[in-house]
Amino acid sequence: MELYLIRHGIAGDRDPLKYPNDEERPLTDKGRLRTQQVAQRLYDIGVRFDLILTSPLVRAYQTAEILQKAGLCDRLEEFAALAPDGDVRVWANWWLESRYNKGNSCLALVGHQPDLGNWAEILVWGSPKEKLVVKKAGVIGLLLPDGENPLGNSELFLLTSPKWLL
């Protein structure tokens, strides 16, 4: 089973006057364009998702919508654990109980850094090392074991910034 961790695109600067609630910061025009380019590249190389789960924050949700509009997936759902400081174990439990934990499923999780980097490390090594960095609109690809606990049992097959995809 393939899992893609995708960081949201470039968002508006943290500005308490413009965005008093950080959760509402949207993608910039540059962020939308770069994310569209990444989505198109993923589409061109044949990546398709059975489901996109996204952080509820505006910038992540907008990123997920761009992936969906590019034809990468029909299904898009918010997943609270993808918000900043979310727990990968919540997602892992969901995954183990889902229909996506066997076979040729392909999922995308859209979220934030450093969480996505830490999640990848936990999935691969069982604990965070704080060494993997996902650039904005960057992608990490993991192979998860069929039907088994993915924590510490997954394989990294892709870590790329947008510039290497484009």
Disulfide bonds with the S-S distance in Angstrom:
none
